[in-house]
Amino acid sequence: MVVRAKLLALTAAAALLPTHTFAEVMHEPLWVENLSPLAQLIAIPSQRSADVRAGLSLTWHSDVATHFVSQASLDERVFFDGETQKHSLALRWGLSSNWDISATLPVVKHSGGFVDSYVNRWHDFFGMSDGGRSGLPDDLIRYQLDGLNQQAVLDRSVSGQGDVVLEISHVSERQRDLQIAYAVGYKTSSGSDSDWTGSGAADSYGVARFSGAHQDNLPLYWHGQVGVSRAGSSPLLGAQQREWIWFTGLSAEWRLGDDWALIAQFDGHGAPSDSTLDALGDPAGMLSFGVRRQLDRQWAVDLSFAEDIIVESAPDIIFQASIHYRP
């Protein structure tokens, strides 16, 4: 708790520091991942700029996601009540003007958390249904999936290394207002499936990414991606797990001068399972809003949140913060 509070305080303080004069600004989509306890096990990469920069780029990203899902059918039942924190360090090395390699090193924690009461107040304020969340004690953890000849349960706080992801990207088109890149990635099985910090299997994916700028004088920049993942057989997802899962995303960035930007973003992906339950058998969709504060030519800070616009396909809400360094 103390470490998390210090990190958030440092991030917020950095966003308020004075900036220096610079000619070049950073254009990146928000880092958004579906941290639903089972969807987060699959290699669905966050969006990133299609452009490649020479040298080493770093991003430190932190998420706090709160879950509450309770669904059942004749043959299946899913119950998620808890909080997931994920802290990731992404390193991107530009080998040339057209090629880069990257590695994402995550640490995952599942616990009862501390935000249940705040989320309940959020739902009450906007008059939204909470799906029964407020009828249970706050800040407890239980993730449970009962399927055909399978049961997976997590009812204790755990933390540990997640599944490391490696990627290689190639820019195939670079114009003044448009970049197109193609990438392939590999997710290792370095996390623990018994602690739900990893899938217990290796995944791979291919993705096409696009970045561009409005061709008139509007300070509008956009990014997008579309791809497919091939998921390895995870003991947590069971026999109904889908092998091939599509994913897509679109991000729009509106610059408020050199220092600030507002970002709106959509991220979605296919269902991870052939389940009859909506939480596992339907596509997922998340809508995110954030603000970026550019500190100087090399450093920027993002603060954002993501909501499940396809209800129960993703966490109720994800609070997100990123610190970027670019050479």
Contacts in CASP RR format, 6 or more apart in sequence:
PFRMAT RR
TARGET T0000
AUTHOR 0000-0000-0000
METHOD contacts of the structure
MODEL  1
MVVRAKLLALTAAAALLPTHTFAEVMHEPLWVENLSPLAQLIAIPSQRSA
DVRAGLSLTWHSDVATHFVSQASLDERVFFDGETQKHSLALRWGLSSNWD
ISATLPVVKHSGGFVDSYVNRWHDFFGMSDGGRSGLPDDLIRYQLDGLNQ
QAVLDRSVSGQGDVVLEISHVSERQRDLQIAYAVGYKTSSGSDSDWTGSG
AADSYGVARFSGAHQDNLPLYWHGQVGVSRAGSSPLLGAQQREWIWFTGL
SAEWRLGDDWALIAQFDGHGAPSDSTLDALGDPAGMLSFGVRRQLDRQWA
VDLSFAEDIIVESAPDIIFQASIHYRP
1 114 0 8 1.000
4 62 0 8 1.000
4 64 0 8 1.000
4 85 0 8 1.000
7 62 0 8 1.000
7 321 0 8 1.000
8 62 0 8 1.000
8 321 0 8 1.000
11 62 0 8 1.000
11 301 0 8 1.000
11 303 0 8 1.000
11 321 0 8 1.000
11 323 0 8 1.000
12 303 0 8 1.000
14 293 0 8 1.000
14 295 0 8 1.000
14 299 0 8 1.000
14 301 0 8 1.000
14 323 0 8 1.000
15 293 0 8 1.000
15 301 0 8 1.000
15 303 0 8 1.000
16 293 0 8 1.000
17 295 0 8 1.000
19 258 0 8 1.000
19 259 0 8 1.000
19 294 0 8 1.000
19 295 0 8 1.000
19 296 0 8 1.000
20 295 0 8 1.000
20 296 0 8 1.000
20 297 0 8 1.000
22 258 0 8 1.000
22 294 0 8 1.000
22 296 0 8 1.000
22 297 0 8 1.000
23 297 0 8 1.000
24 297 0 8 1.000
25 255 0 8 1.000
25 258 0 8 1.000
25 261 0 8 1.000
25 294 0 8 1.000
26 292 0 8 1.000
26 294 0 8 1.000
26 300 0 8 1.000
26 324 0 8 1.000
26 326 0 8 1.000
27 49 0 8 1.000
27 51 0 8 1.000
27 211 0 8 1.000
27 213 0 8 1.000
27 221 0 8 1.000
27 223 0 8 1.000
27 253 0 8 1.000
28 48 0 8 1.000
28 49 0 8 1.000
28 223 0 8 1.000
28 292 0 8 1.000
28 300 0 8 1.000
28 324 0 8 1.000
29 46 0 8 1.000
29 47 0 8 1.000
29 48 0 8 1.000
29 49 0 8 1.000
29 223 0 8 1.000
29 224 0 8 1.000
29 251 0 8 1.000
29 253 0 8 1.000
29 263 0 8 1.000
29 265 0 8 1.000
30 46 0 8 1.000
30 47 0 8 1.000
30 251 0 8 1.000
30 263 0 8 1.000
30 265 0 8 1.000
30 288 0 8 1.000
30 290 0 8 1.000
30 302 0 8 1.000
30 304 0 8 1.000
30 306 0 8 1.000
30 320 0 8 1.000
30 322 0 8 1.000
31 46 0 8 1.000
31 47 0 8 1.000
31 48 0 8 1.000
31 59 0 8 1.000
31 61 0 8 1.000
31 88 0 8 1.000
31 90 0 8 1.000
31 302 0 8 1.000
31 320 0 8 1.000
31 322 0 8 1.000
32 46 0 8 1.000
32 47 0 8 1.000
32 265 0 8 1.000
32 267 0 8 1.000
32 286 0 8 1.000
32 288 0 8 1.000
32 304 0 8 1.000
32 306 0 8 1.000
32 318 0 8 1.000
32 320 0 8 1.000
33 40 0 8 1.000
33 44 0 8 1.000
33 46 0 8 1.000
33 63 0 8 1.000
33 86 0 8 1.000
34 40 0 8 1.000
34 44 0 8 1.000
34 267 0 8 1.000
34 268 0 8 1.000
34 269 0 8 1.000
34 284 0 8 1.000
34 285 0 8 1.000
34 286 0 8 1.000
34 313 0 8 1.000
34 314 0 8 1.000
34 315 0 8 1.000
35 63 0 8 1.000
35 65 0 8 1.000
35 84 0 8 1.000
35 86 0 8 1.000
35 314 0 8 1.000
35 315 0 8 1.000
35 318 0 8 1.000
36 65 0 8 1.000
36 67 0 8 1.000
36 69 0 8 1.000
36 80 0 8 1.000
36 279 0 8 1.000
36 284 0 8 1.000
36 313 0 8 1.000
36 314 0 8 1.000
36 315 0 8 1.000
37 67 0 8 1.000
37 80 0 8 1.000
37 84 0 8 1.000
37 110 0 8 1.000
37 143 0 8 1.000
37 154 0 8 1.000
37 196 0 8 1.000
38 145 0 8 1.000
38 236 0 8 1.000
38 237 0 8 1.000
38 272 0 8 1.000
38 273 0 8 1.000
38 280 0 8 1.000
39 269 0 8 1.000
39 272 0 8 1.000
39 284 0 8 1.000
39 313 0 8 1.000
39 314 0 8 1.000
40 84 0 8 1.000
40 86 0 8 1.000
40 108 0 8 1.000
41 163 0 8 1.000
41 193 0 8 1.000
41 196 0 8 1.000
41 198 0 8 1.000
41 199 0 8 1.000
41 200 0 8 1.000
41 234 0 8 1.000
41 236 0 8 1.000
41 237 0 8 1.000
42 199 0 8 1.000
42 203 0 8 1.000
42 229 0 8 1.000
42 231 0 8 1.000
42 245 0 8 1.000
42 272 0 8 1.000
43 163 0 8 1.000
43 165 0 8 1.000
43 185 0 8 1.000
43 186 0 8 1.000
43 187 0 8 1.000
43 203 0 8 1.000
43 204 0 8 1.000
43 205 0 8 1.000
43 229 0 8 1.000
43 231 0 8 1.000
44 205 0 8 1.000
44 229 0 8 1.000
44 245 0 8 1.000
44 247 0 8 1.000
44 269 0 8 1.000
45 165 0 8 1.000
45 167 0 8 1.000
45 183 0 8 1.000
45 185 0 8 1.000
45 205 0 8 1.000
45 207 0 8 1.000
45 225 0 8 1.000
45 247 0 8 1.000
46 267 0 8 1.000
47 209 0 8 1.000
47 223 0 8 1.000
47 224 0 8 1.000
47 225 0 8 1.000
47 249 0 8 1.000
47 251 0 8 1.000
47 265 0 8 1.000
47 267 0 8 1.000
48 209 0 8 1.000
48 223 0 8 1.000
48 225 0 8 1.000
49 179 0 8 1.000
49 209 0 8 1.000
49 211 0 8 1.000
49 223 0 8 1.000
50 171 0 8 1.000
50 179 0 8 1.000
50 180 0 8 1.000
50 181 0 8 1.000
50 209 0 8 1.000
50 210 0 8 1.000
50 211 0 8 1.000
50 223 0 8 1.000
50 224 0 8 1.000
51 171 0 8 1.000
51 174 0 8 1.000
51 179 0 8 1.000
51 181 0 8 1.000
51 211 0 8 1.000
52 94 0 8 1.000
52 96 0 8 1.000
52 97 0 8 1.000
52 98 0 8 1.000
52 99 0 8 1.000
52 100 0 8 1.000
52 169 0 8 1.000
52 171 0 8 1.000
52 181 0 8 1.000
53 92 0 8 1.000
53 94 0 8 1.000
53 100 0 8 1.000
53 326 0 8 1.000
53 327 0 8 1.000
54 94 0 8 1.000
54 96 0 8 1.000
54 97 0 8 1.000
54 327 0 8 1.000
55 93 0 8 1.000
55 94 0 8 1.000
55 327 0 8 1.000
56 91 0 8 1.000
56 92 0 8 1.000
56 93 0 8 1.000
56 94 0 8 1.000
56 327 0 8 1.000
57 91 0 8 1.000
57 92 0 8 1.000
57 93 0 8 1.000
57 94 0 8 1.000
57 324 0 8 1.000
57 325 0 8 1.000
57 326 0 8 1.000
57 327 0 8 1.000
58 89 0 8 1.000
58 90 0 8 1.000
58 91 0 8 1.000
58 92 0 8 1.000
58 324 0 8 1.000
58 325 0 8 1.000
59 88 0 8 1.000
59 89 0 8 1.000
59 90 0 8 1.000
59 92 0 8 1.000
59 322 0 8 1.000
59 323 0 8 1.000
59 324 0 8 1.000
59 325 0 8 1.000
60 87 0 8 1.000
60 88 0 8 1.000
60 89 0 8 1.000
60 322 0 8 1.000
60 323 0 8 1.000
61 87 0 8 1.000
61 88 0 8 1.000
61 89 0 8 1.000
61 90 0 8 1.000
61 320 0 8 1.000
61 321 0 8 1.000
61 322 0 8 1.000
61 323 0 8 1.000
62 85 0 8 1.000
62 86 0 8 1.000
62 87 0 8 1.000
62 88 0 8 1.000
62 320 0 8 1.000
62 321 0 8 1.000
62 322 0 8 1.000
63 84 0 8 1.000
63 85 0 8 1.000
63 86 0 8 1.000
63 87 0 8 1.000
63 318 0 8 1.000
63 319 0 8 1.000
63 320 0 8 1.000
64 83 0 8 1.000
64 84 0 8 1.000
64 85 0 8 1.000
64 115 0 8 1.000
64 318 0 8 1.000
64 319 0 8 1.000
65 83 0 8 1.000
65 84 0 8 1.000
65 85 0 8 1.000
65 86 0 8 1.000
65 315 0 8 1.000
65 317 0 8 1.000
65 318 0 8 1.000
65 319 0 8 1.000
66 82 0 8 1.000
66 83 0 8 1.000
66 113 0 8 1.000
66 115 0 8 1.000
66 116 0 8 1.000
66 119 0 8 1.000
66 315 0 8 1.000
66 316 0 8 1.000
66 317 0 8 1.000
66 318 0 8 1.000
67 80 0 8 1.000
67 81 0 8 1.000
67 82 0 8 1.000
67 83 0 8 1.000
67 84 0 8 1.000
67 143 0 8 1.000
67 315 0 8 1.000
67 316 0 8 1.000
68 80 0 8 1.000
68 81 0 8 1.000
68 82 0 8 1.000
68 130 0 8 1.000
68 131 0 8 1.000
68 132 0 8 1.000
68 133 0 8 1.000
68 136 0 8 1.000
68 316 0 8 1.000
69 78 0 8 1.000
69 79 0 8 1.000
69 80 0 8 1.000
69 81 0 8 1.000
69 279 0 8 1.000
69 312 0 8 1.000
70 78 0 8 1.000
70 79 0 8 1.000
70 80 0 8 1.000
70 81 0 8 1.000
70 131 0 8 1.000
70 132 0 8 1.000
71 77 0 8 1.000
71 78 0 8 1.000
71 79 0 8 1.000
71 277 0 8 1.000
71 278 0 8 1.000
71 279 0 8 1.000
71 312 0 8 1.000
72 78 0 8 1.000
72 277 0 8 1.000
73 276 0 8 1.000
73 277 0 8 1.000
75 147 0 8 1.000
75 148 0 8 1.000
75 276 0 8 1.000
76 145 0 8 1.000
76 146 0 8 1.000
76 147 0 8 1.000
76 148 0 8 1.000
76 275 0 8 1.000
76 276 0 8 1.000
76 277 0 8 1.000
77 144 0 8 1.000
77 145 0 8 1.000
77 146 0 8 1.000
77 147 0 8 1.000
77 277 0 8 1.000
78 144 0 8 1.000
78 145 0 8 1.000
78 146 0 8 1.000
78 275 0 8 1.000
78 277 0 8 1.000
78 279 0 8 1.000
78 280 0 8 1.000
79 142 0 8 1.000
79 143 0 8 1.000
79 144 0 8 1.000
80 142 0 8 1.000
80 143 0 8 1.000
80 144 0 8 1.000
80 279 0 8 1.000
81 133 0 8 1.000
81 136 0 8 1.000
81 140 0 8 1.000
81 141 0 8 1.000
81 142 0 8 1.000
81 143 0 8 1.000
82 110 0 8 1.000
82 111 0 8 1.000
82 112 0 8 1.000
82 113 0 8 1.000
82 116 0 8 1.000
82 139 0 8 1.000
82 140 0 8 1.000
82 141 0 8 1.000
82 142 0 8 1.000
82 143 0 8 1.000
83 110 0 8 1.000
83 111 0 8 1.000
83 112 0 8 1.000
83 113 0 8 1.000
83 114 0 8 1.000
83 115 0 8 1.000
83 116 0 8 1.000
83 139 0 8 1.000
83 141 0 8 1.000
84 108 0 8 1.000
84 109 0 8 1.000
84 110 0 8 1.000
84 315 0 8 1.000
85 108 0 8 1.000
85 109 0 8 1.000
85 111 0 8 1.000
86 106 0 8 1.000
86 107 0 8 1.000
86 108 0 8 1.000
86 109 0 8 1.000
87 106 0 8 1.000
87 107 0 8 1.000
88 104 0 8 1.000
88 105 0 8 1.000
88 106 0 8 1.000
88 107 0 8 1.000
89 104 0 8 1.000
89 105 0 8 1.000
90 102 0 8 1.000
90 103 0 8 1.000
90 104 0 8 1.000
90 105 0 8 1.000
91 102 0 8 1.000
91 103 0 8 1.000
91 104 0 8 1.000
91 105 0 8 1.000
92 100 0 8 1.000
92 101 0 8 1.000
92 102 0 8 1.000
93 100 0 8 1.000
93 101 0 8 1.000
93 102 0 8 1.000
94 100 0 8 1.000
94 101 0 8 1.000
95 101 0 8 1.000
97 171 0 8 1.000
97 174 0 8 1.000
98 170 0 8 1.000
98 171 0 8 1.000
98 172 0 8 1.000
98 174 0 8 1.000
99 168 0 8 1.000
99 169 0 8 1.000
99 170 0 8 1.000
99 171 0 8 1.000
100 168 0 8 1.000
100 169 0 8 1.000
101 166 0 8 1.000
101 167 0 8 1.000
101 168 0 8 1.000
101 169 0 8 1.000
102 166 0 8 1.000
102 167 0 8 1.000
102 168 0 8 1.000
102 169 0 8 1.000
103 164 0 8 1.000
103 165 0 8 1.000
103 166 0 8 1.000
103 167 0 8 1.000
104 164 0 8 1.000
104 165 0 8 1.000
104 167 0 8 1.000
105 161 0 8 1.000
105 164 0 8 1.000
106 161 0 8 1.000
106 162 0 8 1.000
106 163 0 8 1.000
106 164 0 8 1.000
106 165 0 8 1.000
107 159 0 8 1.000
107 160 0 8 1.000
107 161 0 8 1.000
107 162 0 8 1.000
108 159 0 8 1.000
108 160 0 8 1.000
108 161 0 8 1.000
108 162 0 8 1.000
108 191 0 8 1.000
108 196 0 8 1.000
108 197 0 8 1.000
108 198 0 8 1.000
109 157 0 8 1.000
109 158 0 8 1.000
109 159 0 8 1.000
109 160 0 8 1.000
110 141 0 8 1.000
110 143 0 8 1.000
110 154 0 8 1.000
110 157 0 8 1.000
110 158 0 8 1.000
110 159 0 8 1.000
110 195 0 8 1.000
110 196 0 8 1.000
110 197 0 8 1.000
111 141 0 8 1.000
111 157 0 8 1.000
111 158 0 8 1.000
111 159 0 8 1.000
112 139 0 8 1.000
112 140 0 8 1.000
112 141 0 8 1.000
112 157 0 8 1.000
113 139 0 8 1.000
113 141 0 8 1.000
114 139 0 8 1.000
115 319 0 8 1.000
116 133 0 8 1.000
116 138 0 8 1.000
116 139 0 8 1.000
117 138 0 8 1.000
117 139 0 8 1.000
119 130 0 8 1.000
119 133 0 8 1.000
119 316 0 8 1.000
119 317 0 8 1.000
120 130 0 8 1.000
120 133 0 8 1.000
120 134 0 8 1.000
120 138 0 8 1.000
122 128 0 8 1.000
122 317 0 8 1.000
123 129 0 8 1.000
123 130 0 8 1.000
123 133 0 8 1.000
123 134 0 8 1.000
133 316 0 8 1.000
141 154 0 8 1.000
141 155 0 8 1.000
141 156 0 8 1.000
141 157 0 8 1.000
142 153 0 8 1.000
142 154 0 8 1.000
142 155 0 8 1.000
143 152 0 8 1.000
143 153 0 8 1.000
143 154 0 8 1.000
143 155 0 8 1.000
143 196 0 8 1.000
144 151 0 8 1.000
144 152 0 8 1.000
144 153 0 8 1.000
144 154 0 8 1.000
144 155 0 8 1.000
145 151 0 8 1.000
145 152 0 8 1.000
145 153 0 8 1.000
145 236 0 8 1.000
145 280 0 8 1.000
147 238 0 8 1.000
147 240 0 8 1.000
147 275 0 8 1.000
148 239 0 8 1.000
148 240 0 8 1.000
149 239 0 8 1.000
150 238 0 8 1.000
150 239 0 8 1.000
152 235 0 8 1.000
152 236 0 8 1.000
154 195 0 8 1.000
154 196 0 8 1.000
158 192 0 8 1.000
158 195 0 8 1.000
158 196 0 8 1.000
158 197 0 8 1.000
159 195 0 8 1.000
159 197 0 8 1.000
160 191 0 8 1.000
160 192 0 8 1.000
160 195 0 8 1.000
160 197 0 8 1.000
161 190 0 8 1.000
161 191 0 8 1.000
161 192 0 8 1.000
161 197 0 8 1.000
162 190 0 8 1.000
162 191 0 8 1.000
162 192 0 8 1.000
162 197 0 8 1.000
162 198 0 8 1.000
163 187 0 8 1.000
163 188 0 8 1.000
163 189 0 8 1.000
163 190 0 8 1.000
163 191 0 8 1.000
163 197 0 8 1.000
163 198 0 8 1.000
163 199 0 8 1.000
163 200 0 8 1.000
163 203 0 8 1.000
164 187 0 8 1.000
164 188 0 8 1.000
164 190 0 8 1.000
165 185 0 8 1.000
165 186 0 8 1.000
165 187 0 8 1.000
165 188 0 8 1.000
166 185 0 8 1.000
166 186 0 8 1.000
166 188 0 8 1.000
167 183 0 8 1.000
167 184 0 8 1.000
167 185 0 8 1.000
167 186 0 8 1.000
168 183 0 8 1.000
168 184 0 8 1.000
168 185 0 8 1.000
169 181 0 8 1.000
169 182 0 8 1.000
169 183 0 8 1.000
169 209 0 8 1.000
170 181 0 8 1.000
170 182 0 8 1.000
170 183 0 8 1.000
171 179 0 8 1.000
171 180 0 8 1.000
171 181 0 8 1.000
172 180 0 8 1.000
172 181 0 8 1.000
172 182 0 8 1.000
173 179 0 8 1.000
173 180 0 8 1.000
174 180 0 8 1.000
176 213 0 8 1.000
177 212 0 8 1.000
177 213 0 8 1.000
177 214 0 8 1.000
177 215 0 8 1.000
178 210 0 8 1.000
178 211 0 8 1.000
178 212 0 8 1.000
178 213 0 8 1.000
179 210 0 8 1.000
179 211 0 8 1.000
179 212 0 8 1.000
180 208 0 8 1.000
180 209 0 8 1.000
180 210 0 8 1.000
181 208 0 8 1.000
181 209 0 8 1.000
181 210 0 8 1.000
182 206 0 8 1.000
182 207 0 8 1.000
182 208 0 8 1.000
182 209 0 8 1.000
183 206 0 8 1.000
183 207 0 8 1.000
183 209 0 8 1.000
184 204 0 8 1.000
184 205 0 8 1.000
184 206 0 8 1.000
184 207 0 8 1.000
185 204 0 8 1.000
185 205 0 8 1.000
185 206 0 8 1.000
185 207 0 8 1.000
186 202 0 8 1.000
186 203 0 8 1.000
186 204 0 8 1.000
187 199 0 8 1.000
187 202 0 8 1.000
187 203 0 8 1.000
187 204 0 8 1.000
187 205 0 8 1.000
188 202 0 8 1.000
189 198 0 8 1.000
189 199 0 8 1.000
189 200 0 8 1.000
189 201 0 8 1.000
189 202 0 8 1.000
190 198 0 8 1.000
191 197 0 8 1.000
191 198 0 8 1.000
191 199 0 8 1.000
191 200 0 8 1.000
192 198 0 8 1.000
192 200 0 8 1.000
193 199 0 8 1.000
193 200 0 8 1.000
193 234 0 8 1.000
193 235 0 8 1.000
193 236 0 8 1.000
196 236 0 8 1.000
199 231 0 8 1.000
199 232 0 8 1.000
199 234 0 8 1.000
199 236 0 8 1.000
199 237 0 8 1.000
200 234 0 8 1.000
200 235 0 8 1.000
200 236 0 8 1.000
201 231 0 8 1.000
201 232 0 8 1.000
201 233 0 8 1.000
201 234 0 8 1.000
202 232 0 8 1.000
203 229 0 8 1.000
203 230 0 8 1.000
203 231 0 8 1.000
203 232 0 8 1.000
204 229 0 8 1.000
204 230 0 8 1.000
205 227 0 8 1.000
205 228 0 8 1.000
205 229 0 8 1.000
205 230 0 8 1.000
205 247 0 8 1.000
206 227 0 8 1.000
206 228 0 8 1.000
206 229 0 8 1.000
207 225 0 8 1.000
207 226 0 8 1.000
207 227 0 8 1.000
207 247 0 8 1.000
208 225 0 8 1.000
208 226 0 8 1.000
208 227 0 8 1.000
209 223 0 8 1.000
209 224 0 8 1.000
209 225 0 8 1.000
210 222 0 8 1.000
210 223 0 8 1.000
210 224 0 8 1.000
210 225 0 8 1.000
211 221 0 8 1.000
211 222 0 8 1.000
211 223 0 8 1.000
211 224 0 8 1.000
212 221 0 8 1.000
212 222 0 8 1.000
212 223 0 8 1.000
213 220 0 8 1.000
213 221 0 8 1.000
213 222 0 8 1.000
214 220 0 8 1.000
214 221 0 8 1.000
214 222 0 8 1.000
219 254 0 8 1.000
219 255 0 8 1.000
219 256 0 8 1.000
219 257 0 8 1.000
220 252 0 8 1.000
220 253 0 8 1.000
220 254 0 8 1.000
220 255 0 8 1.000
221 252 0 8 1.000
221 253 0 8 1.000
221 255 0 8 1.000
222 250 0 8 1.000
222 251 0 8 1.000
222 252 0 8 1.000
222 253 0 8 1.000
223 250 0 8 1.000
223 251 0 8 1.000
223 253 0 8 1.000
224 248 0 8 1.000
224 249 0 8 1.000
224 250 0 8 1.000
224 251 0 8 1.000
225 247 0 8 1.000
225 248 0 8 1.000
225 249 0 8 1.000
226 246 0 8 1.000
226 247 0 8 1.000
226 248 0 8 1.000
226 249 0 8 1.000
227 246 0 8 1.000
227 247 0 8 1.000
227 248 0 8 1.000
228 244 0 8 1.000
228 245 0 8 1.000
228 246 0 8 1.000
228 247 0 8 1.000
229 244 0 8 1.000
229 245 0 8 1.000
229 246 0 8 1.000
229 247 0 8 1.000
230 243 0 8 1.000
230 244 0 8 1.000
231 237 0 8 1.000
231 241 0 8 1.000
231 242 0 8 1.000
231 243 0 8 1.000
231 244 0 8 1.000
231 245 0 8 1.000
231 272 0 8 1.000
232 241 0 8 1.000
232 243 0 8 1.000
233 241 0 8 1.000
234 241 0 8 1.000
237 272 0 8 1.000
237 273 0 8 1.000
238 273 0 8 1.000
240 273 0 8 1.000
240 274 0 8 1.000
240 275 0 8 1.000
240 280 0 8 1.000
241 272 0 8 1.000
241 273 0 8 1.000
241 274 0 8 1.000
242 270 0 8 1.000
242 271 0 8 1.000
242 272 0 8 1.000
242 273 0 8 1.000
242 274 0 8 1.000
245 269 0 8 1.000
245 270 0 8 1.000
245 271 0 8 1.000
245 272 0 8 1.000
246 269 0 8 1.000
246 270 0 8 1.000
247 267 0 8 1.000
247 268 0 8 1.000
247 269 0 8 1.000
247 270 0 8 1.000
248 267 0 8 1.000
248 268 0 8 1.000
248 269 0 8 1.000
249 265 0 8 1.000
249 266 0 8 1.000
249 267 0 8 1.000
249 268 0 8 1.000
250 265 0 8 1.000
250 266 0 8 1.000
251 263 0 8 1.000
251 264 0 8 1.000
251 265 0 8 1.000
251 266 0 8 1.000
252 263 0 8 1.000
252 264 0 8 1.000
252 265 0 8 1.000
253 261 0 8 1.000
253 262 0 8 1.000
253 263 0 8 1.000
253 292 0 8 1.000
254 261 0 8 1.000
254 262 0 8 1.000
254 263 0 8 1.000
255 261 0 8 1.000
256 262 0 8 1.000
258 294 0 8 1.000
259 293 0 8 1.000
259 294 0 8 1.000
260 291 0 8 1.000
260 292 0 8 1.000
260 293 0 8 1.000
260 294 0 8 1.000
261 291 0 8 1.000
261 292 0 8 1.000
261 294 0 8 1.000
262 289 0 8 1.000
262 290 0 8 1.000
262 291 0 8 1.000
263 288 0 8 1.000
263 289 0 8 1.000
263 290 0 8 1.000
263 291 0 8 1.000
263 292 0 8 1.000
263 302 0 8 1.000
263 304 0 8 1.000
264 287 0 8 1.000
264 288 0 8 1.000
264 289 0 8 1.000
264 290 0 8 1.000
265 287 0 8 1.000
265 288 0 8 1.000
265 289 0 8 1.000
266 285 0 8 1.000
266 286 0 8 1.000
266 287 0 8 1.000
266 288 0 8 1.000
266 309 0 8 1.000
267 285 0 8 1.000
267 286 0 8 1.000
267 288 0 8 1.000
267 306 0 8 1.000
268 283 0 8 1.000
268 284 0 8 1.000
268 285 0 8 1.000
268 286 0 8 1.000
269 283 0 8 1.000
269 284 0 8 1.000
269 285 0 8 1.000
270 283 0 8 1.000
270 284 0 8 1.000
271 280 0 8 1.000
271 281 0 8 1.000
271 282 0 8 1.000
271 283 0 8 1.000
271 284 0 8 1.000
272 280 0 8 1.000
272 281 0 8 1.000
273 280 0 8 1.000
273 281 0 8 1.000
274 281 0 8 1.000
275 281 0 8 1.000
278 311 0 8 1.000
278 312 0 8 1.000
278 313 0 8 1.000
279 312 0 8 1.000
279 313 0 8 1.000
282 310 0 8 1.000
282 313 0 8 1.000
283 310 0 8 1.000
283 313 0 8 1.000
284 308 0 8 1.000
284 310 0 8 1.000
284 313 0 8 1.000
284 314 0 8 1.000
285 308 0 8 1.000
285 309 0 8 1.000
285 310 0 8 1.000
285 313 0 8 1.000
285 314 0 8 1.000
286 306 0 8 1.000
286 307 0 8 1.000
286 308 0 8 1.000
286 309 0 8 1.000
286 314 0 8 1.000
286 318 0 8 1.000
287 306 0 8 1.000
287 307 0 8 1.000
287 309 0 8 1.000
288 304 0 8 1.000
288 305 0 8 1.000
288 306 0 8 1.000
288 307 0 8 1.000
288 320 0 8 1.000
289 304 0 8 1.000
289 305 0 8 1.000
290 302 0 8 1.000
290 303 0 8 1.000
290 304 0 8 1.000
290 305 0 8 1.000
291 302 0 8 1.000
291 303 0 8 1.000
291 304 0 8 1.000
292 300 0 8 1.000
292 301 0 8 1.000
292 302 0 8 1.000
293 300 0 8 1.000
293 301 0 8 1.000
294 300 0 8 1.000
295 301 0 8 1.000
297 326 0 8 1.000
298 325 0 8 1.000
298 326 0 8 1.000
298 327 0 8 1.000
299 323 0 8 1.000
299 324 0 8 1.000
299 325 0 8 1.000
300 323 0 8 1.000
300 324 0 8 1.000
300 326 0 8 1.000
301 321 0 8 1.000
301 322 0 8 1.000
301 323 0 8 1.000
301 324 0 8 1.000
302 320 0 8 1.000
302 321 0 8 1.000
302 322 0 8 1.000
302 323 0 8 1.000
302 324 0 8 1.000
303 320 0 8 1.000
303 321 0 8 1.000
304 320 0 8 1.000
304 321 0 8 1.000
305 317 0 8 1.000
305 318 0 8 1.000
305 319 0 8 1.000
305 320 0 8 1.000
306 314 0 8 1.000
306 315 0 8 1.000
306 317 0 8 1.000
306 318 0 8 1.000
306 320 0 8 1.000
307 316 0 8 1.000
307 317 0 8 1.000
308 314 0 8 1.000
308 315 0 8 1.000
308 316 0 8 1.000
308 317 0 8 1.000
END
